């Protein structure tokens, strides 16, 4: 008769393996987020769509049409740029030619206008001859009449003329026949004495110069207040 094994679980001493931890034990994976689980399917779907579009474009000729349209647009842009450059060059050339023609016209006009002025007419020559022939005569007889009543004023003005180079100058008081003007004036008898009278007036600072045939000397200065 066989020996009956009387040893049981309770017969052994307890060790670390007799108190297992609570919960599942061993290698396991926790629940992953939804986005992580869905991402591979989204990638595959996008790749499938892209591949489908690519194959459809190739077989339908859409890719070739797009390439042709881009080539035509590039050629049109280049032709437009060349046309604009040509137009600008033509405008510049026409503007230069217009300026040249205007300059030539202006030169011709100036030449045409300058020709008559270089050849004076007979009337202009006749008018300029007396003025050119007039010269200041420092030896002309000059009388300075004191109409101011200030003693010695005529002698003072006569001395100024002598200092300016006039050699035949005399001072006098007005007599019964002298007609005194309203303001200081330089009279001259003849047209030939005009230049001399004007020089006398400049020397004395007198603004009025008039011709008078009634004076007794070629130049007469009447001083007034």
Secondary structure, DSSP 8 states (H G I E B T S, - for coil): --------GGGS---GGGS--SS--SS------HHHHHHHHHHHHHHHHHHHHHHHHHHHTHHHHHHHHHHHHHHHHHHHHHHHHHHHHHHHHHHHHHHHHHHHHHHHHHHHHHHHHHS--HHHHHHHHHHHH----TTS-EEEEE-S--TTHHHHHHHHHHHTT--SEEEEE--TT----SS-EEEESSGGGHHHHHHHHHHHT---EEE-TT-SSSEEEEE--
